């Protein structure tokens, strides 16, 4: 009888221990919600304000990273994101031909304008950018443990300038805790990517080729006449697969802290 009593006590102890652990885990999991019950509106607002900086930093980081990747990808494809209307030369990856002859043997110019490149960036954002940003943020999983988050569909645009790209997010993110709420709007982000400068050099090359000139022949004179823009810009050219096709690879030379090279590639076909 004594042994049975000890076994019963041990079993009771185990059951109590399991219940204590389970209650502890539940309290830990639901503590943010339990905490809200005892919060005043002022306390909840102060809590949201304390969390907003970290969330803004995370959103900014993810927008910056994804935007930079998409812009670099555009540069590798002559400024385009969607380019099924063009054909290319396979030279360490596709180099899109933006100058070629039409049915009447006139050279036409398919180099996109800066305005069109900005629209191509928006296409890239809609196709894969927004999902990449949310993936980078893990859909706010870490922040949702502490508060409720309601995020609108993001709209992110870019302005391509000579020495920088300005990313302009139009995105409302609402934070809620107890009876308090706080709306965040990410601020514009400046990227040290000289898209406009690389494009201007590409435009000069393309204009020369459209005028029935071979830019390679005029390369040295171009360098002499454009010393300022070429101070931090390099042009590499390669005839491939024949002398009538030329691949141009423009690269920028970083001169600011944190800046990386930007590459703008395209090709011409004089055949």
Helices and strands as residue ranges (DSSP letters): H 2-37, H 41-76, E 88-90, E 94-101, E 107-109, H 114-124, I 125-129, H 130-136, G 138-140, H 141-144, E 148-151, E 155-160, E 165-170, E 172-177, E 180-185, E 189-191, H 195-210, G 215-218, H 219-225, G 229-232, E 233-239, E 245-252, E 263-269
